[in-house]
Amino acid sequence: MTSGLPGLSLRRIAEAAGCTTMQVYSRFQGKNGLLQALFDEGFEVLAAAQRAVPLSLPADQRVQQLCRAYLHIAAEYPQHYALMLGGHSADFKPPKESQDQAMATLQHLIEAVANALPTGPDQAQHASVVAHQILAFCHGWATLSAIGITDNTNVEAIDRAVSSLLTGAEA
């Protein structure tokens, strides 16, 4: 998929796979089925990367590692990432079940943020807000990395930004 989502066609997929368009259609029930499979696969890969981050890490380090995992997936699977978090094809909208599974991946970050913040009233809600802020940072960084403005190897800058969001949230 070198031309990205706009250039995706069943014909190109079949040619690359060395099969017929009918075989691709039979397997995925059309382009939307293929896009859904890629969407689901992308979030499965992200969830696996998040599960690989040890629960035994100190909470702030776990948040940083979850962010690094997110950025790694965005860099290693750019076409999946584009479909997952931005570049939906005009005729594709993931079904609710897929959207719910995608949103469940955010739970890893919310839990880690909750553990990193001091306990207090409305901690769950506060952790969710901060986790969304961190997700927005990660998405922005990944997007800028994809176009060459930043890069995911600048781990110190990523960790400092995440620490600032957590520290600011404690105040």
TAFENDA-V597756 format. One record per residue. RES is the residue in three letters. PSI is psi in degrees with one decimal (* if undefined). Layout:
res = {RES/RES}
psi = {PSI/PSI}
//
This chain:
res = {MET/THR/SER/GLY/LEU/PRO/GLY/LEU/SER/LEU/ARG/ARG/ILE/ALA/GLU/ALA/ALA/GLY/CYS/THR/THR/MET/GLN/VAL/TYR/SER/ARG/PHE/GLN/GLY/LYS/ASN/GLY/LEU/LEU/GLN/ALA/LEU/PHE/ASP/GLU/GLY/PHE/GLU/VAL/LEU/ALA/ALA/ALA/GLN/ARG/ALA/VAL/PRO/LEU/SER/LEU/PRO/ALA/ASP/GLN/ARG/VAL/GLN/GLN/LEU/CYS/ARG/ALA/TYR/LEU/HIS/ILE/ALA/ALA/GLU/TYR/PRO/GLN/HIS/TYR/ALA/LEU/MET/LEU/GLY/GLY/HIS/SER/ALA/ASP/PHE/LYS/PRO/PRO/LYS/GLU/SER/GLN/ASP/GLN/ALA/MET/ALA/THR/LEU/GLN/HIS/LEU/ILE/GLU/ALA/VAL/ALA/ASN/ALA/LEU/PRO/THR/GLY/PRO/ASP/GLN/ALA/GLN/HIS/ALA/SER/VAL/VAL/ALA/HIS/GLN/ILE/LEU/ALA/PHE/CYS/HIS/GLY/TRP/ALA/THR/LEU/SER/ALA/ILE/GLY/ILE/THR/ASP/ASN/THR/ASN/VAL/GLU/ALA/ILE/ASP/ARG/ALA/VAL/SER/SER/LEU/LEU/THR/GLY/ALA/GLU/ALA}
psi = {58.0/-21.2/7.6/-172.9/-40.3/-29.6/3.8/127.1/153.5/-33.9/-46.8/-40.9/-46.7/-43.5/-45.3/-33.3/-9.3/37.0/-175.4/159.5/-32.5/-37.7/-42.2/-45.0/-42.8/-36.8/-40.2/-0.4/33.0/-178.5/-42.3/-36.5/-39.0/-45.0/-40.1/-41.7/-41.6/-40.4/-51.4/-43.5/-41.6/-45.1/-29.0/-41.9/-43.0/-46.0/-40.3/-41.0/-38.0/-40.9/-25.2/-15.4/120.6/134.5/-19.8/-10.6/150.4/146.6/-44.2/-37.0/-33.8/-41.6/-45.6/-43.2/-35.8/-38.8/-42.5/-41.3/-43.7/-48.3/-34.7/-45.7/-41.9/-39.0/-39.1/-25.0/62.2/-34.7/-41.1/-46.5/-43.1/-41.1/-40.4/-43.3/42.1/-54.9/54.5/139.5/146.9/-31.3/13.5/127.3/121.4/141.6/159.6/-41.9/-43.2/-39.3/-41.3/-42.0/-37.8/-45.8/-26.4/-25.5/-24.1/-20.6/-34.9/-45.1/-42.2/-44.6/-41.8/-41.1/-43.3/-39.1/-24.7/-20.1/151.2/148.4/149.9/-179.2/144.2/32.2/-40.9/-44.3/-43.0/-43.9/-38.5/-43.1/-46.2/-40.3/-39.9/-36.4/-41.9/-40.6/-42.0/-41.9/-49.4/-42.8/-43.2/-44.3/-44.0/-40.3/-44.6/-35.7/-39.2/-28.5/7.2/12.1/-36.3/178.9/152.3/-2.0/-8.4/66.8/-37.5/-43.0/-40.3/-48.5/-40.5/-42.2/-43.9/-43.2/-39.4/-40.8/-39.7/-44.1/-42.9/-32.7/-26.7/-27.8/*}
//
